[in-house]
Amino acid sequence: TTYSSHFTKPQAGKQMHVIIVNNKRTEQLAQDDFRSSLKCIRCAACFNTCPVYRRSGGHSYH
């Protein structure tokens, strides 16, 4: 997920189009098993406890 805040308003005489991509997040929110995954902000704090990350040395994540 990415949050961008560098857009304020369209330039004078121009239009700005905003595209919002849901990627089925609404469906994930409805399922208990996947709801917590929507809280991930990709900070990588969980990597040290991830068995896949520990086994691969992290190369598959870079």
C-alpha positions as CSV (number, residue, x, y, z in Angstrom):
1,T,0.0,0.0,0.0
2,T,1.1,3.5,-0.7
3,Y,-0.1,6.8,0.6
4,S,0.7,9.9,-1.4
5,S,0.0,13.4,-0.1
6,H,1.8,15.5,-2.7
7,F,-1.3,16.2,-4.7
8,T,-3.3,19.2,-3.5
9,K,-5.5,20.4,-6.4
10,P,-5.4,20.6,-10.2
11,Q,-3.4,23.3,-11.8
12,A,-5.3,26.3,-13.2
13,G,-7.2,25.3,-16.3
14,K,-6.3,21.6,-16.0
15,Q,-7.9,18.5,-14.7
16,M,-6.7,15.9,-12.3
17,H,-7.9,12.3,-12.3
18,V,-7.6,10.1,-9.2
19,I,-7.7,6.4,-9.6
20,I,-8.5,4.4,-6.5
21,V,-7.6,0.7,-6.7
22,N,-9.4,-1.6,-4.3
23,N,-7.8,-4.9,-5.3
24,K,-10.6,-6.8,-3.5
25,R,-9.7,-5.3,-0.1
26,T,-13.4,-5.0,0.7
27,E,-13.7,-8.8,0.3
28,Q,-10.7,-9.3,2.6
29,L,-12.2,-7.1,5.2
30,A,-15.3,-9.3,5.3
31,Q,-13.2,-12.4,6.1
32,D,-11.8,-12.9,9.6
33,D,-8.7,-14.7,8.3
34,F,-7.6,-11.9,6.1
35,R,-8.8,-8.8,8.0
36,S,-5.5,-8.3,9.9
37,S,-3.5,-8.3,6.7
38,L,-5.1,-5.0,5.8
39,K,-3.3,-3.4,8.7
40,C,0.1,-4.1,7.3
41,I,2.0,-1.0,6.5
42,R,5.1,-2.9,5.1
43,C,7.4,-1.7,7.9
44,A,9.3,-5.0,7.9
45,A,9.1,-5.3,11.7
46,C,7.7,-8.8,11.5
47,F,10.5,-10.2,9.3
48,N,12.6,-11.4,12.3
49,T,9.7,-13.6,13.4
50,C,8.8,-14.8,9.9
51,P,10.0,-18.4,9.3
52,V,10.3,-17.9,5.6
53,Y,12.4,-14.7,6.0
54,R,14.7,-16.4,8.5
55,R,15.2,-19.4,6.4
56,S,15.9,-17.6,3.1
57,G,18.0,-14.9,4.7
58,G,15.7,-12.2,3.4
59,H,16.9,-12.4,-0.2
60,S,13.4,-13.3,-1.5
61,Y,12.1,-10.0,0.0
62,H,14.6,-7.7,-1.7
